[in-house]
């Protein structure tokens, strides 16, 4: 059995990329390979001048069949087609013929093959193809497996005839991690159903025209339900160019192919929604009934898939009377639904019409316990807990140190214990490290000294009462914290009347050691003076006003307890204040209001009771100084040294040199950051411009459709108006004719009546004459008688 398995080979054809192709934006490229009557195809890619296929196609055969094919010179024919995704029409571009006799088991470098019978006669199109023979390792593994006997045909057919499609529901088996579909005693095969969302296009068409673009981009994501499990992909913010990794969600099924086919026909469709929060902007339905056909044996050989670009339809389109968009502007999502036996090796499935090069999809396996998607590629995130607030603040502040440095090169943030400060003593002694010699000079810190951390956060400036807009910079210094060099906010921000401006990079924290009563005395005596400067590019900087921060207010605020980095109990006091900025010149009127937050943290007694004084070179090289609070002045040494030979002078000299170097470094870093910020602003501006342009295009398309409908309605109204005018004219004509006919008939009737009257009068006259004649005759006869 082992020898037979070892004779199984794979002919692997790697279709890598192409070149010298014309650009056809509305078409895709696909390569179909045919060998020994079996045809395989690559995933469709964009029809660009350099398409990237990055696909391997493989055929399985044994050595005897390979020898026979070589004798018969059986070719491997690669045909390249241009695919129209709208009409699904394929257009033959050309072909490549590979010689099987030249294929070796040793891997060779891929070659460029010209496309024969090229439709693009002006382009000498080429495709990079590699061919190699590989031993079928799967056959070696499967050769030792004892496969489970399938259920008898009679029982399976009887099972299907007695099943009601509506009664088939997936049942979750949490222990073994699969969904049972159908009776457990008959359905024993394992399958994997996976859904891959690879890409999306024209999603901005789903945003209503009445919606304004927010300043902060909301998060969008795709949602669907797979066997009762809710699945969402990684959120993205850019609708015009959705940038998300292809993600595949998979569920494990125990059933049979026939039962799954009945279940999928009953389910009929898979709904995928594009969501923003809890609102669906559009959805599409993918029919699942065609995934697995009755009596389909194809799934035993390779996975069966439904893949393509599906149009997203806004909700209640008919109710909202939305116009139908053209196909090239319709929002689409690329989806691939695949079903395969668990024994088959899973291949990354990328849907058709992917606008970018195929990417390895991020795998999601639906957990049978929680029913939620668990991403296999986790991203580590360091989320500081509430207990580690102090240390996380230190790390965050250290990352901003370079951007917060003043022109003097002052360090704004040090590690805890690195920069204790003396309030009244001018002596500065260098901070020691663990590598310093034991014989170095020492100075003792008083046992009652506490380790404090004081932070100042200058939040915002508002209620400006200056007659011109200013480029605001705040500046302050407090020697008690260990450095007399000024600390300034940067960069300058523009402040106008009746507006509140939040200050960038205005947080600063100081670590120092001192006695608590000395701290209280200093805070009550010395306020923190914050200067408001106007920085002008053409003139000298102008001091506008000064704000007085009474630091003793923080001592009266409520104390809160927290744990330090070593687990010791510490205390924190925080005070939010809004102070007035008084004019530096004039009557001292209020010209602005400054909002700030000051915090004092007490870490308890200083653990290290003595600080070693290193050489001046080591002190200055470290770039750190330690000022130790003293209640009494230090005694001078007995043997007096020359001023230039003292450690203090050397330290001060090297410190000045170090400050100059730090100033140059700071200026270079400031220029780099300015360029980076300008680049970020330019990219943000371009992105916003693209969004506005896309929305304008969408509105223009909608208005074009509405204009066509309006033109059609106007034409119909014009036609109806002409018809009404014609009918009205005809009515007037008929009315006139009827009026004339009526008058004519009336006249004729009057004439007839008149003639009848005249005739009657004439007849009466005749009768009267006859009567008179008869009376005369009667009288005459009577006379005769």
Secondary structure, 3 states (H helix, E strand, C coil): CHHHHHCEEEEEEEEEEEECCCCCCCCEEEEEEEECCEEEECCCEECCCCCEEEEEEEEEEEHHHHHHHHHCCCEEEEEEEEEECCCCEEEEEEEEEEEHHHCCCCCCCCEEEECECCCCCCCCCEEEEEEEEEECHHHHHHCCCCCCCCCCHHHHHHHHHHCCHHHCCCEEECCCCEEECCCCCCCCEEEEEEEEEEEEECHHHHCCCCCCCCCCCCCEEEEEEECCEEEECCCECCCCCCCCCCEEEEEEEEECHHHHHHHHHHHCEEEEEEEECCEEEEEEEEECCCCCCCCCCHHHCCCEEEEEEEECECCCHHHHCCCCCCHHHCCEEEEEEEEEECCCCCCCCCCCCCCCCCCCCEEEEECCCCCEEEECCCCCCCCCCHHHHHHHHHHHHHHCHHHHCCCCCCCCCCCCCCCCCCCCCCCCEECCCCCCCCCCEEEECCCCEEEEEEEEEEEEEECCCCCCCEEEEEEEEEHHHCEEEEEECCCCEEECCCCCEECCCCEEEEEEEEEHHHHHHHHHHCCEEEEEEECCCCCCCEEEEEEEECHHHHHHCCEEEEECCCCCEEEEEEEEEEEEEEECCCCCCEEEEEEEEEEEEEEEECCCCEEEECCHHHHHHHCCEECCCCCCCCCCCCCCCCHHHCHHHHHHHHHHHHHHHHHHHHHHHHHHHHHHHHHHHHHHHHHHHHHHHHHHHHHHHHHHHHHHHHHHHHHHHHHHHHHHHHHHHHHHHHHHHHHHHHHHHHHHHHHHHHHHHHHHHHHHHHHHHHHHHHHHHHHHHHHHC
